Amino acid sequence: MCRHLAYLGPAATLRSVIIDPPHGLYRQAWAPRRQRHGTVNADGFGVGWYAPGDPDPVRYRRAEPIWGDESFADVARVTRSSAVLAAVRCATAGTALGPASVAPFRSGRWLFSHNGVVNGWPSSAAGLAGTLPAAALLGLDARVDSALLWALVRHRLDLGLAPADALADTVRALRTAGVTGRFNFLLTDGQMIAATAAGDTLWHRRSGPAVVLASEPGDDEPGWTEVSDDSVVAATARCVRVTGLTSDERITIP
């Protein structure tokens, strides 16, 4: 369910990152090529980006399909950023609809997206409530599995874990608690990108001074590398490091 991407590199228009690639996120809303679960991502879309000199990101979220928002293409044509996180949504059964349920979720300088599902939501996740401060539960963005997962990640970031470690530890904690599902995460602070491949597809490509992590390639040009399942990724425009979720193995792609 869902497709998402993150871009880091020289300032680029949102259109060039999201709309222009022939098989990019815009097209993946109705014609994904490698989506294993669901066929259409029409339950909303969201884009977050960073403006020069401002560490806190901007968000644009809608509950309608990305192709149904006539204004977005115009905004995307003239808006430039060196860091972008975007998603198109296929809603999990039993979760709330509306823009508050659409990624990216935001806290301070962080943007977060979840591509996947918590199986048996919401009863399956009831035991996780005790692992979070009351304020985190009261502050959930929406009644949706992704918002709870974001609260778990955010709690670990607040405790001082590095971004990739916060994602990996969240996945391990879910599995230890017996919570099953697909836990592909994207996280950025505008300076780096962290991600997990845990049950769904994830690819990356470095092109010159830019890096893209995405649920699937946006084109058929060379350079795309698929991330093995059960991996965590830490990426900058200079290198991509892939680590096993349950091991100390690290693969660095300069």
LUMMARGU-352661 format. One line per field, with one value per residue: residue in one letter; residue number from 1; x, y, z of N, C-alpha, C in turn. Coordinates in Angstrom, 2 decimals. Each point is the difference from the previous one (the first is absolute). Example, Ala and Ser with C-alpha at 12.3 -4.5 7.8 and 13.67 -1.06 7.14 Angstrom:
rest	[A:S]
nr	[1:2]
npx	[13.19:-0.35]
npy	[-5.69:1.05]
npz	[7.80:-0.72]
capx	[-0.89:0.82]
capy	[1.19:1.19]
capz	[0.00:0.06]
cpx	[0.90:-0.77]
cpy	[1.20:1.09]
cpz	[0.00:0.73]
//
This chain:
rest	[M:C:R:H:L:A:Y:L:G:P:A:A:T:L:R:S:V:I:I:D:P:P:H:G:L:Y:R:Q:A:W:A:P:R:R:Q:R:H:G:T:V:N:A:D:G:F:G:V:G:W:Y:A:P:G:D:P:D:P:V:R:Y:R:R:A:E:P:I:W:G:D:E:S:F:A:D:V:A:R:V:T:R:S:S:A:V:L:A:A:V:R:C:A:T:A:G:T:A:L:G:P:A:S:V:A:P:F:R:S:G:R:W:L:F:S:H:N:G:V:V:N:G:W:P:S:S:A:A:G:L:A:G:T:L:P:A:A:A:L:L:G:L:D:A:R:V:D:S:A:L:L:W:A:L:V:R:H:R:L:D:L:G:L:A:P:A:D:A:L:A:D:T:V:R:A:L:R:T:A:G:V:T:G:R:F:N:F:L:L:T:D:G:Q:M:I:A:A:T:A:A:G:D:T:L:W:H:R:R:S:G:P:A:V:V:L:A:S:E:P:G:D:D:E:P:G:W:T:E:V:S:D:D:S:V:V:A:A:T:A:R:C:V:R:V:T:G:L:T:S:D:E:R:I:T:I:P]
nr	[1:2:3:4:5:6:7:8:9:10:11:12:13:14:15:16:17:18:19:20:21:22:23:24:25:26:27:28:29:30:31:32:33:34:35:36:37:38:39:40:41:42:43:44:45:46:47:48:49:50:51:52:53:54:55:56:57:58:59:60:61:62:63:64:65:66:67:68:69:70:71:72:73:74:75:76:77:78:79:80:81:82:83:84:85:86:87:88:89:90:91:92:93:94:95:96:97:98:99:100:101:102:103:104:105:106:107:108:109:110:111:112:113:114:115:116:117:118:119:120:121:122:123:124:125:126:127:128:129:130:131:132:133:134:135:136:137:138:139:140:141:142:143:144:145:146:147:148:149:150:151:152:153:154:155:156:157:158:159:160:161:162:163:164:165:166:167:168:169:170:171:172:173:174:175:176:177:178:179:180:181:182:183:184:185:186:187:188:189:190:191:192:193:194:195:196:197:198:199:200:201:202:203:204:205:206:207:208:209:210:211:212:213:214:215:216:217:218:219:220:221:222:223:224:225:226:227:228:229:230:231:232:233:234:235:236:237:238:239:240:241:242:243:244:245:246:247:248:249:250:251:252:253:254]
npx	[0.84:-0.40:0.45:1.30:0.54:1.33:0.20:1.30:0.27:0.50:-0.29:-1.16:-0.74:-1.08:-0.26:1.26:-0.31:-1.21:-0.11:1.16:0.57:0.28:0.66:0.03:0.11:-0.05:0.72:0.84:-0.61:0.09:1.32:0.07:1.30:0.37:-1.19:0.29:-0.41:-1.20:-0.88:-0.75:0.72:-1.30:0.52:0.65:0.63:1.30:0.44:1.20:0.40:1.26:-0.33:0.74:0.88:-0.90:0.35:-1.13:-0.44:-0.33:-1.32:-0.32:-1.18:-0.47:-1.31:0.17:-0.23:1.26:-0.55:-0.73:1.23:-0.80:-0.07:0.09:-0.38:-0.84:-0.36:-0.08:-0.57:-0.37:-0.28:1.09:0.67:0.90:-1.18:-0.49:-1.15:-0.43:-1.34:-0.44:-1.27:0.12:-1.15:0.54:-0.62:-1.04:0.73:0.26:-0.94:0.37:0.31:-0.56:-0.58:0.28:0.96:1.04:0.34:-0.21:1.22:-0.06:1.26:-0.73:0.16:-1.17:0.26:-1.15:0.66:-1.26:-0.03:-0.76:0.33:-1.32:0.35:-0.36:-0.78:0.66:-0.23:-1.03:0.80:0.08:-1.25:0.29:0.44:-1.08:0.58:-0.78:0.92:0.81:-0.71:-0.06:1.26:-0.58:0.60:-0.26:-1.21:1.28:0.27:0.10:-1.05:-0.46:0.29:-0.50:-0.99:0.05:0.09:-0.94:-0.59:0.43:-0.46:-1.07:0.17:0.20:-0.83:1.00:-0.27:1.03:0.65:-0.59:0.19:1.26:0.21:-0.69:0.59:1.16:-0.36:-0.45:1.05:0.76:-0.82:0.43:0.32:-0.82:0.63:-0.15:1.29:-0.36:1.05:-0.35:1.19:-0.26:1.15:0.01:0.72:-0.81:0.04:-0.93:0.14:-1.13:0.49:-1.28:-0.03:0.64:-0.21:1.31:0.23:1.25:0.28:1.31:-0.22:1.32:-0.37:-0.82:-0.91:-0.58:-0.87:-0.47:-1.31:0.13:0.78:0.40:1.01:0.38:0.45:1.30:0.49:-1.19:-0.04:-0.44:-0.67:0.84:-0.96:-0.60:-0.05:1.00:-0.38:1.25:-0.54:1.04:0.20:0.83:-0.85:-0.16:-0.48:0.13:-0.84:0.32:-1.32:0.42:0.89:1.31:-0.52:1.03:-0.77:1.15:-0.85:1.27]
npy	[-1.18:0.97:1.16:0.03:1.23:0.05:1.30:-0.07:1.29:0.40:1.27:-0.65:0.15:0.19:0.74:0.40:0.08:0.56:0.99:0.57:-0.73:-0.73:-0.55:1.33:0.64:1.03:-0.69:-0.18:1.16:-0.16:0.00:-0.44:-0.17:0.32:0.52:-0.58:1.08:-0.25:0.69:0.77:1.11:-0.08:-0.38:0.76:1.17:-0.03:1.23:-0.28:1.26:0.33:1.15:0.73:-0.35:-0.95:-0.39:0.70:-1.19:0.20:-0.04:-0.84:-0.13:-1.01:-0.10:0.77:-0.69:-0.28:-0.86:-0.03:0.31:0.84:0.46:-1.29:-0.34:1.02:-0.38:-1.24:0.68:0.76:-1.09:0.51:-1.13:-0.05:-0.06:-1.16:-0.11:-1.00:-0.08:-1.12:0.13:-1.26:0.45:-0.29:-1.16:0.75:0.67:1.14:0.63:0.80:1.28:-0.03:-0.91:1.04:-0.81:0.77:-0.72:0.92:0.22:1.30:-0.42:-0.94:-0.77:-0.65:-1.17:-0.66:-0.94:-0.37:-0.88:0.30:-1.28:-0.12:1.11:0.59:-1.10:-0.30:1.30:-0.56:-1.05:0.68:0.23:-1.09:-0.02:0.79:1.20:0.35:0.95:-1.03:-0.73:0.97:0.03:-1.21:0.02:-1.33:-0.50:-0.20:-1.19:0.72:0.63:-1.20:-0.51:1.13:-0.18:-1.27:0.39:0.92:-0.92:-0.82:0.84:0.17:-1.32:0.50:-0.96:-0.47:0.75:-0.56:0.26:1.19:0.00:-0.44:0.80:0.88:-0.37:-0.04:1.17:0.36:-0.55:0.58:1.04:-0.67:1.25:-0.48:0.02:1.11:0.16:0.45:0.57:1.28:0.53:1.31:0.64:-0.32:-0.76:-0.95:-1.24:-0.46:-1.30:-0.71:-1.19:-0.10:-0.75:1.07:0.49:0.10:1.12:0.08:1.28:-0.04:1.28:-0.01:1.25:-0.87:-0.25:-1.10:-0.09:-1.12:-0.13:0.74:-0.44:1.27:-0.75:-0.24:1.15:-0.16:-0.79:-0.52:-0.07:-1.25:0.42:-0.85:-0.92:0.52:1.20:0.72:1.17:0.46:1.10:0.45:1.21:-0.28:-0.62:-1.29:-0.15:-1.29:-0.19:-1.23:-0.15:-1.23:0.76:-0.14:-0.76:0.59:0.55:0.56:0.83:0.21]
npz	[0.00:-0.77:-0.44:0.20:0.16:0.02:-0.13:-0.28:-0.18:-1.16:0.22:0.08:-1.09:0.74:-1.06:0.00:1.29:-0.05:-0.89:-0.29:0.97:-1.08:1.00:0.18:1.14:-0.83:-0.90:1.03:0.03:-1.32:-0.23:1.27:-0.13:1.23:0.04:1.15:0.63:-0.55:-0.70:0.78:-0.06:0.26:1.17:-0.85:0.14:0.20:0.12:0.45:0.23:-0.23:0.56:-0.84:0.91:-0.27:1.23:0.18:-0.36:-1.27:0.21:-0.98:0.63:-0.71:0.21:-1.04:-1.12:-0.18:-0.87:1.10:0.40:-0.64:1.24:0.36:-1.22:0.22:1.22:-0.46:-0.99:1.04:0.69:0.56:0.12:0.98:0.62:-0.44:0.64:-0.78:0.03:-0.57:0.42:0.42:0.50:1.18:-0.17:0.40:-0.88:0.63:-0.68:-1.00:-0.17:1.21:-0.78:-0.76:-0.40:0.34:1.10:0.91:0.44:0.28:-0.05:0.61:-1.07:0.05:-0.61:-0.06:-0.66:0.28:1.01:1.03:-0.11:-0.23:-0.65:1.18:0.12:-1.12:-0.04:0.65:-0.06:-1.13:0.43:0.68:-1.24:0.03:0.13:1.01:0.07:-0.27:0.86:0.89:-0.44:-0.12:-1.18:0.01:-0.16:-0.08:-0.53:-1.09:0.54:0.37:-1.19:-0.48:0.86:-0.40:-1.26:0.12:0.75:-0.92:-0.90:0.76:0.02:-1.23:-0.43:-0.73:-1.08:-0.59:1.12:-0.03:-1.32:0.03:1.05:-0.72:-1.12:0.63:0.55:-1.18:-0.57:0.93:-0.22:-1.06:-0.28:-0.88:-1.15:-0.70:0.21:-1.19:0.57:-0.08:0.26:0.11:0.16:-1.29:0.83:0.41:-0.49:0.81:-0.18:-0.04:-0.31:0.33:-1.08:-0.52:-1.21:-0.21:-0.66:-0.45:-0.24:-0.18:-0.25:-0.22:0.31:-0.59:0.94:-0.48:0.98:-0.54:0.11:-1.10:-0.98:-0.17:-0.46:-1.24:0.45:-0.32:0.95:-0.28:1.32:-0.03:1.06:0.54:0.08:1.05:-0.56:0.51:-0.49:-0.07:-0.50:-0.66:-0.49:1.00:0.81:-0.24:1.25:-0.33:1.03:0.35:0.00:-0.20:-0.62:0.13:-0.95:-0.63:-0.92:-0.31:-0.60:-0.39]
capx	[-0.84:0.70:1.32:0.62:1.37:0.72:1.06:0.97:1.00:-0.14:-1.38:-0.73:-1.43:-0.81:-0.48:1.05:0.19:-1.22:-0.91:0.63:0.49:-1.07:-0.66:0.24:-1.02:-1.27:-0.60:-0.19:-1.30:-1.00:0.60:1.28:0.50:0.54:-0.77:-0.43:-1.23:-0.81:0.27:-0.18:0.31:-0.89:-0.59:0.69:1.42:0.63:1.37:0.69:1.27:0.73:0.33:1.33:0.12:-1.03:0.19:-1.29:-0.53:-1.34:-0.78:-1.19:-0.67:-1.39:-0.65:-0.40:1.11:0.93:-0.37:-1.22:0.30:0.50:0.94:1.30:0.95:0.46:0.88:1.20:0.80:0.80:0.54:1.28:0.53:1.10:-0.41:-1.43:-0.59:-1.35:-0.68:-1.38:-0.55:-1.05:-0.31:-0.20:-1.37:-0.21:0.69:-0.74:0.31:0.21:1.38:0.81:0.48:0.88:1.42:0.90:-0.23:1.03:0.27:1.22:0.69:-0.14:-1.10:-0.06:-1.02:-0.10:-0.58:-0.24:-1.21:0.03:-1.04:-0.93:-0.20:0.89:0.13:1.31:1.01:-0.41:1.07:1.06:-0.31:0.79:1.41:0.09:-0.53:-1.40:-0.06:0.17:-1.26:-1.00:0.36:0.00:-0.52:-1.25:-0.29:0.56:1.16:1.24:0.21:0.55:1.39:0.77:0.19:1.05:1.28:0.29:0.42:1.39:0.79:0.05:0.92:1.35:0.47:0.23:-1.19:-0.10:-0.15:-1.37:-0.87:0.28:-0.44:-1.46:-0.40:0.32:-0.93:-1.28:0.07:0.12:-1.33:-0.90:-0.76:0.43:-0.40:1.05:0.50:0.93:-0.02:0.90:0.18:1.03:0.06:0.46:1.45:0.24:-1.19:0.05:-1.11:0.01:-0.68:-0.48:-1.26:-0.41:1.13:0.73:1.10:0.72:0.89:0.82:0.26:0.77:-0.08:-1.36:-0.40:-1.44:-0.50:-1.38:-0.63:0.36:0.68:-0.84:0.29:0.76:1.40:0.87:0.40:-0.89:0.39:-1.03:0.45:-0.46:-0.95:0.59:1.18:-0.16:0.84:0.35:0.48:0.22:0.31:1.34:0.10:-1.15:0.43:-1.06:0.32:-1.03:-0.79:0.26:1.41:0.90:0.52:-0.19:0.44:0.09:0.08:0.54]
capy	[1.18:1.29:0.16:1.23:0.27:1.11:0.55:0.87:0.41:1.40:0.46:-0.45:0.26:-1.15:-0.65:-0.86:-1.15:-0.77:-0.09:-0.18:-1.34:-0.71:-0.95:0.57:-0.12:0.48:-1.10:-1.14:0.13:-0.82:-1.08:-0.47:-1.17:-1.02:-0.03:-1.37:-0.01:1.09:0.34:1.43:0.80:1.14:0.46:1.20:0.13:1.04:0.37:0.86:0.47:0.95:1.27:0.46:0.75:-0.37:-1.42:-0.68:-0.23:0.37:-1.14:0.18:-1.30:-0.03:-1.30:-0.41:-0.52:1.04:0.48:0.80:1.32:0.79:1.02:-0.53:0.05:1.37:0.24:-0.82:0.52:1.16:-0.19:-0.70:-0.39:-0.96:-1.19:-0.22:-1.30:0.01:-1.29:-0.17:-0.93:-1.00:-0.07:-1.28:-0.19:0.30:1.23:1.21:0.72:1.42:0.44:-0.24:-1.37:-0.13:0.35:-0.20:0.52:1.00:0.47:0.80:-0.07:-1.33:-0.48:-1.47:-0.68:-1.45:-0.78:-1.32:-0.23:-0.77:-1.03:-0.07:1.32:0.56:-0.82:-0.64:0.95:0.51:-0.16:0.97:1.26:0.10:0.29:1.42:0.96:0.36:1.16:-0.48:-0.60:1.06:0.87:-0.69:0.85:-0.51:-1.40:-0.76:-0.76:0.74:1.03:-0.66:-0.36:1.24:0.31:-0.90:0.48:1.32:-0.24:-0.43:1.17:0.85:-0.63:0.23:-0.96:0.49:-0.27:-1.38:-0.85:0.17:-0.79:-1.43:-0.43:-0.05:-1.24:-1.11:0.04:-0.49:-1.45:-0.60:0.06:-0.86:0.79:-0.33:0.94:0.47:1.19:0.80:1.36:1.04:1.06:0.97:1.31:0.93:-0.16:-1.41:-0.82:-1.35:-0.79:-1.44:-0.93:-1.02:-0.55:0.55:0.35:1.25:0.16:1.26:0.38:1.20:0.57:1.21:0.43:-0.21:-1.37:-0.24:-1.27:-0.06:-1.31:-0.62:0.95:0.93:-0.10:-1.20:0.36:-0.79:0.55:-0.41:-1.21:-0.43:-0.26:-1.29:0.04:-0.01:0.88:1.40:0.81:1.37:0.55:1.41:0.15:-0.53:-1.45:-0.76:-1.12:-0.97:-0.85:-0.96:0.37:-0.89:-0.35:1.13:0.08:1.31:0.12:1.41:0.28:1.37]
capz	[0.00:-0.08:-0.64:0.50:-0.43:0.61:-0.86:0.64:-0.98:-0.43:-0.05:-1.18:0.14:0.40:-1.22:-0.57:0.89:0.23:-1.15:-1.30:-0.31:-0.71:0.90:1.32:1.03:-0.53:-0.77:0.89:0.66:-0.70:-0.79:0.52:-0.73:0.90:1.24:0.29:0.79:-0.51:-1.40:-0.23:1.18:-0.26:1.26:0.43:-0.26:0.77:-0.35:0.94:-0.53:0.85:-0.63:0.40:1.25:0.98:0.29:0.14:-1.35:-0.46:-0.47:-0.82:0.07:-0.43:0.10:-1.34:-0.80:-0.43:-1.33:0.10:0.53:-1.12:0.46:0.40:-1.11:-0.12:1.15:-0.17:-1.11:0.39:1.35:-0.04:1.30:-0.03:0.76:-0.21:0.32:-0.55:0.06:-0.45:0.99:-0.12:1.42:0.67:0.47:1.40:0.39:-0.33:-1.21:0.23:-0.17:1.19:-0.06:-1.16:0.15:1.13:1.33:0.27:1.36:-0.07:-1.28:-0.56:-0.84:0.10:-0.79:0.18:-1.09:0.55:0.76:1.25:-0.12:1.11:0.62:1.02:1.21:0.07:0.48:1.31:0.97:-0.22:0.69:1.22:-0.29:-0.37:0.97:-0.23:-0.90:-1.37:-0.42:-0.14:-1.11:-1.28:-1.07:-0.54:0.37:-1.12:0.44:-0.29:1.03:1.18:-0.31:0.07:1.42:0.50:-0.54:0.57:1.38:-0.04:-0.37:1.19:0.93:-0.50:-1.00:-1.35:-0.81:-0.47:1.18:0.49:-0.87:0.17:1.33:-0.03:-0.66:0.89:1.12:-0.50:-0.18:1.33:0.61:-0.75:-0.98:-1.35:-1.03:-0.90:0.70:-0.79:0.50:-0.50:0.99:-0.38:0.66:-1.02:-0.16:-0.29:-0.11:0.55:-0.53:0.21:-0.89:0.93:-0.48:-1.28:-0.87:0.19:-0.94:0.12:-1.10:0.08:-1.32:0.26:1.40:0.51:0.33:0.11:0.52:-0.46:0.00:-1.27:-0.88:-0.72:-1.42:-0.36:-0.16:0.87:1.28:1.08:0.74:0.92:1.37:0.48:1.09:1.34:-0.01:0.35:-0.87:0.37:-1.26:-0.30:-1.43:-0.26:0.15:0.46:0.83:0.22:1.14:0.34:1.17:1.13:0.05:-0.08:-1.36:-0.61:-1.40:-0.32:-1.43:-0.06]
cpx	[0.88:1.30:0.58:1.40:0.58:1.15:0.90:1.06:-0.13:-1.47:-0.64:-1.47:-0.71:-0.51:1.05:0.23:-1.21:-0.79:0.70:0.54:-1.12:-0.74:0.14:-1.21:-1.37:-0.73:-0.27:-1.31:-1.05:0.61:1.37:0.42:0.44:-0.75:-0.58:-1.37:-0.82:0.42:-0.07:0.22:-0.75:-0.59:0.73:1.46:0.54:1.43:0.54:1.33:0.57:0.34:1.38:-0.03:-1.01:0.13:-1.30:-0.67:-1.41:-0.72:-1.18:-0.67:-1.46:-0.55:-0.45:1.18:0.88:-0.39:-1.26:0.22:0.64:1.05:1.39:1.02:0.57:0.96:1.33:0.93:0.97:0.64:1.25:0.47:1.14:-0.32:-1.51:-0.37:-1.45:-0.58:-1.36:-0.58:-1.04:-0.35:-0.16:-1.45:-0.08:0.71:-0.79:0.44:0.20:1.47:0.88:0.59:1.02:1.43:0.35:-0.53:1.19:0.12:1.32:0.62:-0.23:-1.22:0.07:-1.12:0.08:-0.69:-0.19:-1.29:0.35:-1.15:-0.88:-0.25:-1.50:0.28:1.39:1.06:-0.29:1.14:1.12:-0.22:0.87:1.46:0.22:-0.47:-1.43:-0.12:0.12:-1.29:-1.07:0.26:0.05:-0.69:-1.39:-0.20:0.41:1.27:1.31:0.29:0.56:1.45:0.90:0.25:1.10:1.37:0.40:0.48:1.47:0.93:0.16:0.97:1.46:0.51:0.22:-1.18:-0.13:-0.20:-1.42:-0.98:0.18:-0.51:-1.52:-0.48:0.27:-0.97:-1.39:0.00:0.12:-1.35:-1.03:-0.87:0.56:-0.49:1.16:0.42:1.11:-0.14:0.94:0.05:1.08:-0.08:0.49:1.50:0.37:-1.35:0.28:-1.24:0.13:-0.68:-0.40:-1.38:-0.49:1.25:0.62:1.19:0.73:0.83:0.74:0.32:0.72:-0.10:-1.37:-0.23:-1.52:-0.21:-1.48:-0.53:0.31:0.64:-0.99:0.23:0.79:1.47:0.87:0.25:-0.89:0.49:-1.12:0.62:-0.58:-1.00:0.72:1.30:-0.40:1.03:0.24:0.67:0.22:0.26:1.35:0.11:-1.31:0.53:-1.20:0.45:-1.13:-0.73:0.37:1.46:0.83:0.59:-0.29:0.55:-0.03:0.19:0.47:-0.62]
cpy	[1.24:-0.11:1.28:0.15:1.13:0.39:0.90:0.36:1.46:0.39:-0.38:0.34:-1.26:-0.75:-0.97:-1.25:-0.93:-0.28:-0.40:-1.40:-0.85:-1.03:0.46:-0.10:0.43:-1.12:-1.22:0.08:-0.87:-1.16:-0.39:-1.27:-1.12:-0.08:-1.39:-0.06:1.22:0.36:1.48:0.74:1.33:0.60:1.21:0.00:1.13:0.24:0.89:0.42:1.08:1.24:0.46:0.82:-0.33:-1.49:-0.79:-0.12:0.55:-1.28:0.45:-1.37:0.13:-1.41:-0.54:-0.58:1.14:0.55:0.88:1.41:0.84:1.01:-0.56:0.09:1.40:0.36:-0.73:0.55:1.09:-0.13:-0.87:-0.33:-0.98:-1.26:-0.12:-1.39:0.04:-1.40:0.09:-1.16:-0.95:-0.37:-1.44:-0.09:0.29:1.25:1.21:0.55:1.47:0.37:-0.29:-1.41:-0.23:0.40:1.14:0.57:0.87:0.26:0.76:-0.09:-1.31:-0.14:-1.52:-0.53:-1.50:-0.58:-1.41:-0.07:-0.67:-1.00:-0.01:1.30:0.22:-0.91:-0.61:0.91:0.51:-0.07:1.00:1.29:0.17:0.32:1.46:0.88:0.38:1.16:-0.43:-0.62:1.05:0.88:-0.69:0.87:-0.43:-1.42:-0.89:-0.69:0.76:1.05:-0.61:-0.40:1.23:0.40:-0.88:0.45:1.30:-0.13:-0.40:1.12:0.93:-0.55:0.11:-1.02:0.70:-0.41:-1.46:-0.96:0.09:-0.81:-1.49:-0.50:-0.08:-1.29:-1.19:-0.06:-0.51:-1.51:-0.72:-0.04:-0.86:0.73:-0.29:1.04:0.33:1.38:0.69:1.46:0.89:1.12:0.94:1.22:1.07:-0.08:-1.43:-0.70:-1.34:-0.74:-1.44:-0.69:-1.17:-0.45:0.54:0.47:1.33:0.00:1.30:0.24:1.28:0.44:1.32:0.35:-0.22:-1.47:-0.04:-1.38:-0.04:-1.42:-0.76:1.03:0.88:-0.01:-1.28:0.31:-0.83:0.69:-0.37:-1.30:-0.36:-0.31:-1.33:0.17:-0.17:0.79:1.39:0.79:1.36:0.62:1.50:0.09:-0.60:-1.51:-0.58:-1.20:-0.88:-0.97:-0.99:0.41:-0.82:-0.42:1.28:0.18:1.38:-0.03:1.47:0.17:1.42:0.79]
cpz	[0.00:-0.78:0.57:-0.53:0.83:-0.92:0.83:-1.03:-0.33:-0.08:-1.33:0.20:0.47:-1.23:-0.55:0.83:-0.01:-1.27:-1.28:-0.28:-0.61:0.83:1.45:0.92:-0.49:-0.74:0.88:0.77:-0.69:-0.77:0.55:-0.73:0.93:1.33:0.22:0.67:-0.40:-1.41:-0.29:1.31:-0.10:1.27:0.58:-0.39:0.86:-0.45:1.11:-0.58:0.91:-0.82:0.48:1.29:1.07:0.29:0.08:-1.37:-0.19:-0.41:-0.86:-0.05:-0.41:0.14:-1.35:-0.76:-0.51:-1.37:0.04:0.54:-1.11:0.43:0.26:-1.13:-0.19:1.12:-0.20:-1.07:0.44:1.38:-0.06:1.41:-0.19:0.78:-0.06:0.51:-0.42:0.02:-0.66:0.80:-0.55:1.43:0.48:0.47:1.49:0.49:-0.50:-1.35:0.34:-0.05:1.21:0.01:-1.10:0.35:-0.97:1.30:0.38:1.50:-0.03:-1.38:-0.74:-0.91:-0.03:-0.88:0.26:-1.21:0.54:0.78:1.32:-0.09:1.25:0.71:0.26:1.19:0.14:0.60:1.41:1.02:-0.15:0.78:1.24:-0.22:-0.33:1.16:-0.35:-0.98:-1.45:-0.52:-0.21:-1.21:-1.34:-1.07:-0.46:0.48:-1.17:0.47:-0.21:1.06:1.27:-0.24:0.05:1.46:0.61:-0.49:0.67:1.45:0.04:-0.43:1.21:1.04:-0.46:-0.98:-1.34:-0.88:-0.46:1.16:0.56:-0.84:0.24:1.35:0.08:-0.65:0.91:1.19:-0.40:-0.10:1.34:0.70:-0.73:-0.99:-1.39:-0.99:-0.91:0.49:-0.81:0.41:-0.81:1.03:-0.50:0.90:-0.96:-0.26:-0.36:-0.12:0.67:-0.48:0.44:-1.18:0.87:-0.44:-1.31:-0.75:0.38:-0.94:0.32:-1.25:0.35:-1.41:0.20:1.47:0.64:0.31:0.12:0.62:-0.32:0.06:-1.28:-0.91:-0.75:-1.50:-0.23:-0.28:0.95:1.33:1.17:0.62:0.96:1.35:0.45:1.14:1.33:0.05:0.49:-0.79:0.64:-1.22:0.10:-1.49:-0.35:0.12:0.50:0.78:0.30:1.08:0.22:1.26:1.23:0.07:-0.05:-1.39:-0.59:-1.42:-0.33:-1.50:-0.15:-1.13]
//
